[in-house]
């Protein structure tokens, strides 16, 4: 090859090399900038602040409830039991055994003395937490119990069933009050308002119905494309938040209008919890993640990954510093939200 031609080829190779090197530098700069944005925003954490993981063998953790004093919590699981745990140490304190089917929902009374559990065995069990004795076995429907709740004033128990019926009971002494034919197709979730004056039910008919304390209908919230799996009132009682298959909405109860649709969450919303100050919302999802939302702005502020299967239940401590999650992976995880 003539010297002149060799010189031209060399120049071309050098230019191509510098161009490739420059492209590589540019791509690395973009990667660093993207990573810096994530770190600066602090929204997506590469590793979640798990303080403890309680591995169980009995089945999925369908429901969780924290005691009013914040010292213990209970879990309802697929092995037909309710377990009581020390919130600080994660120590198993007691196992409540009586159900003959998976325990789908649990609730603790405001005074911390009574535990209520609902099961696929079509019963609701009422327990004395201090003596750990079974007080009552209630049957209010012909199908399995999907949800239980205790009113914040401590007077009423409610359970929602697969047969579209919600049954109300007086808590002390326990006695039947009345049945309510609620959502068509079955009940998915129920909740009392903070002042116990209203009650909400979500069903397989894709609606949420709001009732007064006399079980008279106030309004029906429509707009969800699939049935809401979880609902929660805001602490001021003015709004209700509901999650379904990929949709998370905040409803203004006085008008029945949607005030906020949260950014597309991570798949099916299976559970919700809200902090007592009304500033944070926690959602558990079918993609194994937990998301934390700023309720003042509607922005997602953190995403936690750690479960190996669906997150079926979440609960927040009274001070808002500890999050508990239960999954289809049979694990309970305690998360420190202060880190």
C-alpha positions as CSV (number, residue, x, y, z in Angstrom):
1,X,0.0,0.0,0.0
2,X,1.4,3.4,-0.9
3,X,2.6,5.6,2.0
4,X,-0.1,8.2,1.3
5,X,-2.9,5.7,1.3
6,X,-1.6,4.1,4.6
7,X,-1.6,7.5,6.2
8,X,-5.2,8.2,5.2
9,X,-6.4,4.8,6.5
10,X,-4.6,5.4,9.8
11,X,-6.3,8.8,10.2
12,X,-9.7,7.2,9.5
13,X,-9.1,4.4,12.1
14,X,-8.0,7.0,14.7
15,X,-11.2,9.1,14.1
16,X,-13.4,6.0,14.3
17,X,-11.8,5.0,17.6
18,X,-12.2,8.4,19.1
19,X,-15.8,8.5,18.0
20,X,-16.5,5.1,19.6
21,X,-14.7,6.2,22.8
22,X,-16.7,9.4,22.9
23,X,-20.0,7.5,22.5
24,X,-19.0,5.2,25.4
25,X,-18.1,8.2,27.6
26,X,-21.5,9.8,26.7
27,X,-23.4,6.6,27.5
28,X,-21.6,6.3,30.8
29,X,-22.3,9.9,31.6
30,X,-26.0,9.2,31.0
31,X,-25.9,6.2,33.3
32,X,-24.2,8.2,36.0
33,X,-26.8,11.0,35.7
34,X,-29.7,8.6,35.8
35,X,-28.2,7.0,38.9
36,X,-27.6,10.4,40.5
37,X,-31.2,11.4,39.8
38,X,-32.4,8.3,41.7
39,X,-30.1,8.9,44.6
40,X,-30.9,12.6,44.8
41,X,-34.6,12.0,44.6
42,X,-34.4,9.2,47.2
43,X,-37.5,7.6,45.8
44,X,-36.4,4.2,44.8
45,X,-34.3,2.4,47.3
46,X,-32.0,-0.4,46.0
47,X,-32.2,-2.2,49.3
48,X,-35.2,-1.9,51.7
49,X,-34.7,-1.2,55.4
50,X,-35.8,-4.6,56.6
51,X,-35.4,-4.9,60.4
52,X,-36.7,-8.4,60.8
53,X,-38.1,-11.2,58.7
54,X,-40.3,-13.9,60.3
55,X,-40.4,-17.0,58.2
56,X,-43.5,-19.1,58.7
57,X,-44.5,-22.6,57.5
58,X,-48.2,-22.4,57.8
59,X,-49.3,-20.6,54.7
60,X,-49.8,-17.1,53.3
61,X,-50.2,-14.1,55.6
62,X,-53.6,-12.7,54.7
63,X,-54.1,-10.1,57.3
64,X,-52.3,-8.0,60.0
65,X,-53.4,-5.8,62.8
66,X,-51.3,-3.8,65.3
67,X,-52.4,-3.4,69.0
68,X,-53.4,0.2,70.1
69,X,-50.5,0.4,72.4
70,X,-48.1,-0.5,69.6
71,X,-46.4,-3.3,71.5
72,X,-47.8,-6.3,69.7
73,X,-49.4,-7.3,66.4
74,X,-51.4,-10.3,65.1
75,X,-51.4,-12.1,61.8
76,X,-54.0,-14.3,60.2
77,X,-52.7,-17.0,57.9
78,X,-53.4,-19.9,55.7
79,X,-52.7,-22.5,58.4
80,X,-56.1,-21.6,60.1
81,X,-54.4,-19.8,63.0
82,X,-54.0,-16.3,64.4
83,X,-50.6,-15.5,65.8
84,X,-49.6,-12.8,68.3
85,X,-46.1,-11.3,68.0
86,X,-44.0,-8.8,69.9
87,X,-43.6,-5.9,67.6
88,X,-40.1,-4.9,68.9
89,X,-38.4,-8.3,69.0
90,X,-40.5,-10.3,66.5
91,X,-41.0,-13.0,69.2
92,X,-44.0,-15.3,68.8
93,X,-46.2,-14.8,71.9
94,X,-49.2,-17.0,71.3
95,X,-51.1,-18.9,68.7
96,X,-54.9,-18.7,68.6
97,X,-56.3,-22.0,67.3
98,X,-60.0,-22.7,66.6
99,X,-60.7,-21.9,62.9
100,X,-61.0,-24.8,60.4
101,X,-59.9,-22.8,57.4
102,X,-57.5,-20.0,56.4
103,X,-57.9,-16.8,58.4
104,X,-58.5,-14.1,55.9
105,X,-59.0,-11.0,58.1
106,X,-58.2,-9.9,61.7
107,X,-59.0,-6.8,63.7
108,X,-58.2,-5.5,67.3
109,X,-60.6,-3.4,69.3
110,X,-59.6,0.2,70.2
111,X,-59.1,-0.8,73.9
112,X,-56.8,-3.6,72.9
113,X,-58.8,-6.2,74.7
114,X,-60.6,-8.0,71.9
115,X,-59.4,-9.8,68.8
116,X,-61.7,-10.6,65.9
117,X,-60.8,-13.1,63.1
118,X,-62.7,-14.1,60.0
119,X,-62.1,-17.3,58.1
120,X,-62.9,-19.4,55.0
121,X,-64.6,-21.7,57.5
122,X,-67.5,-19.2,57.3
123,X,-67.1,-18.1,60.9
124,X,-66.0,-15.0,62.9
125,X,-64.2,-15.8,66.1
126,X,-64.1,-13.3,69.0
127,X,-61.1,-13.7,71.4
128,X,-60.0,-12.2,74.7
129,X,-56.5,-11.0,74.0
130,X,-55.4,-11.0,77.7
131,X,-56.7,-14.4,78.7
132,X,-56.3,-15.7,75.1
133,X,-59.6,-17.5,75.4
134,X,-62.2,-17.9,72.6
135,X,-65.3,-15.9,73.7
136,X,-67.7,-16.3,70.8
137,X,-68.1,-18.1,67.4
138,X,-70.3,-16.1,65.0
139,X,-71.9,-17.2,61.8
140,X,-73.6,-14.5,59.8
141,X,-73.5,-15.7,56.2
142,X,-73.5,-18.9,54.1
143,X,-70.2,-18.2,52.4
144,X,-66.6,-17.7,53.7
145,X,-65.7,-14.5,55.4
146,X,-63.6,-12.0,53.4
147,X,-63.2,-9.1,55.8
148,X,-63.8,-8.1,59.4
149,X,-63.7,-4.7,61.1
150,X,-64.3,-3.1,64.5
151,X,-65.7,0.4,64.7
152,X,-63.4,3.0,66.2
153,X,-65.8,3.6,69.0
154,X,-65.5,0.0,70.0
155,X,-69.2,-0.8,69.8
156,X,-69.6,-2.8,66.6
157,X,-68.2,-5.7,64.7
158,X,-68.8,-6.1,61.0
159,X,-68.0,-9.0,58.7
160,X,-68.3,-9.1,54.9
161,X,-68.9,-12.4,53.1
162,X,-68.7,-13.9,49.7
163,X,-72.5,-14.1,49.6
164,X,-72.9,-10.3,49.3
165,X,-73.9,-9.9,52.9
166,X,-72.4,-7.8,55.6
167,X,-73.3,-8.8,59.2
168,X,-73.2,-6.3,62.1
169,X,-72.8,-7.4,65.7
170,X,-72.7,-5.6,69.0
171,X,-69.3,-6.1,70.6
172,X,-70.1,-6.0,74.3
173,X,-71.9,-8.1,75.0
174,X,-71.7,-9.8,71.6
175,X,-75.1,-10.1,70.0
176,X,-76.5,-10.0,66.4
177,X,-77.7,-6.6,65.2
178,X,-78.6,-6.9,61.5
179,X,-77.6,-8.1,58.0
180,X,-77.0,-5.8,55.1
181,X,-77.3,-6.9,51.4
182,X,-74.4,-4.9,50.0
183,X,-72.3,-5.4,46.9
184,X,-73.4,-7.7,44.1
185,X,-71.1,-10.7,43.6
186,X,-69.6,-10.6,47.0
187,X,-67.7,-8.4,49.5
188,X,-64.0,-7.7,49.0
189,X,-63.2,-5.1,51.7
190,X,-65.0,-3.2,54.5
191,X,-64.0,-0.2,56.6
192,X,-65.5,2.1,59.3
193,X,-64.9,5.9,59.1
194,X,-62.8,7.3,61.9
195,X,-65.8,8.7,63.8
196,X,-67.8,5.5,63.3
197,X,-70.6,7.4,61.6
198,X,-70.1,5.9,58.2
199,X,-69.2,2.5,56.7
200,X,-67.8,1.5,53.4
201,X,-68.0,-1.7,51.4
202,X,-66.1,-2.7,48.2
203,X,-67.4,-5.5,46.1
204,X,-67.0,-7.6,43.0
205,X,-69.4,-5.4,41.2
206,X,-66.5,-2.8,40.9
207,X,-68.3,-0.4,43.2
208,X,-67.7,1.1,46.7
209,X,-70.8,1.8,48.7
210,X,-71.0,4.3,51.6
211,X,-73.5,3.7,54.3
212,X,-74.6,5.6,57.4
213,X,-74.5,4.1,60.9
214,X,-78.1,2.9,60.5
215,X,-76.9,0.9,57.4
216,X,-78.8,3.2,55.0
217,X,-77.1,4.0,51.7
218,X,-75.4,7.4,51.3
219,X,-73.8,7.1,47.9
220,X,-72.2,4.6,45.5
221,X,-68.7,5.3,44.1
222,X,-68.3,4.1,40.5
223,X,-65.3,4.3,38.2
224,X,-63.0,1.4,39.1
225,X,-62.5,-0.9,36.1
226,X,-62.0,-3.9,38.3
227,X,-63.2,-4.7,41.9
228,X,-61.3,-2.8,44.6
229,X,-59.3,-5.2,46.8
230,X,-58.5,-2.7,49.6
231,X,-60.1,0.5,51.0
232,X,-59.1,2.9,53.8
233,X,-60.6,6.1,55.2
234,X,-58.3,9.1,55.6
235,X,-57.9,10.1,59.3
236,X,-60.1,13.2,58.8
237,X,-62.9,11.1,57.4
238,X,-63.3,13.3,54.4
239,X,-61.8,10.9,51.8
240,X,-61.6,7.2,51.0
241,X,-58.7,5.6,49.1
242,X,-59.3,2.4,47.2
243,X,-57.0,0.1,45.2
244,X,-57.8,-2.4,42.5
245,X,-55.9,-4.1,39.6
246,X,-53.4,-1.3,38.9
247,X,-55.5,1.6,39.9
248,X,-55.3,3.6,43.1
249,X,-57.9,6.4,43.6
250,X,-58.8,8.9,46.3
251,X,-62.5,9.8,46.6
252,X,-64.0,12.9,48.2
253,X,-66.9,11.5,50.2
254,X,-69.1,14.6,50.3
255,X,-69.4,14.7,46.5
256,X,-68.5,11.1,45.4
257,X,-65.8,12.5,43.0
258,X,-62.3,11.3,42.4
259,X,-59.8,13.9,43.7
260,X,-56.7,12.0,42.8
261,X,-55.6,9.0,40.7
262,X,-52.2,8.0,41.9
263,X,-49.5,7.2,39.4
264,X,-49.9,3.7,38.0
265,X,-48.9,1.5,40.9
266,X,-47.1,-1.8,40.7
267,X,-49.8,-4.1,39.6
268,X,-52.8,-5.3,41.6
269,X,-53.3,-3.5,44.9
270,X,-53.9,-6.1,47.6
271,X,-53.7,-4.0,50.8
272,X,-53.6,-0.5,52.1
273,X,-52.6,1.3,55.3
274,X,-52.5,5.0,56.2
275,X,-50.5,6.8,58.9
276,X,-52.4,8.4,61.8
277,X,-51.3,11.9,60.7
278,X,-52.7,11.3,57.2
279,X,-49.4,12.1,55.5
280,X,-48.4,8.6,54.2
281,X,-50.2,5.9,52.4
282,X,-48.7,2.3,52.1
283,X,-49.9,-0.1,49.4
284,X,-49.0,-3.8,49.0
285,X,-49.0,-5.3,45.5
286,X,-49.2,-8.5,43.5
287,X,-45.7,-7.8,42.0
288,X,-44.2,-8.5,45.5
289,X,-43.5,-4.9,46.2
290,X,-44.6,-2.3,48.7
291,X,-45.0,1.4,47.8
292,X,-45.1,4.4,50.1
293,X,-47.0,7.5,48.9
294,X,-47.0,11.1,50.1
295,X,-50.7,11.9,50.5
296,X,-50.2,15.6,50.4
297,X,-48.6,15.5,46.9
298,X,-49.8,12.1,45.6
299,X,-46.2,11.2,44.8
300,X,-44.6,7.8,45.3
301,X,-41.7,8.3,47.7
302,X,-40.4,4.8,48.2
303,X,-40.6,1.3,46.8
304,X,-39.6,-1.7,49.0
305,X,-38.8,-5.1,47.6
306,X,-38.1,-8.1,49.7
307,X,-41.1,-10.5,49.5
308,X,-40.9,-13.4,47.1
309,X,-44.6,-13.5,46.3
310,X,-47.7,-11.2,46.5
311,X,-47.8,-8.7,49.4
312,X,-51.3,-9.5,50.8
313,X,-51.3,-7.3,53.9
314,X,-49.7,-4.2,55.3
315,X,-50.0,-2.4,58.7
316,X,-48.5,0.8,60.1
317,X,-47.5,1.4,63.7
318,X,-49.2,4.4,65.5
319,X,-46.0,6.5,65.3
320,X,-45.6,5.7,61.6
321,X,-42.1,4.5,62.0
322,X,-42.6,0.7,61.6
323,X,-44.3,-1.0,58.7
324,X,-45.3,-4.7,58.8
325,X,-46.1,-6.7,55.7
326,X,-47.3,-10.2,55.1
327,X,-47.0,-12.1,51.9
328,X,-48.1,-15.1,50.0
329,X,-44.5,-16.3,50.5
330,X,-45.5,-17.1,54.1
331,X,-43.2,-14.3,55.4
332,X,-43.8,-11.4,57.7
333,X,-41.4,-8.5,57.3
334,X,-40.8,-5.6,59.7
335,X,-39.5,-2.4,58.0
336,X,-38.0,0.6,59.7
337,X,-39.3,3.7,57.9
338,X,-36.9,6.0,59.7
339,X,-33.9,4.7,57.8
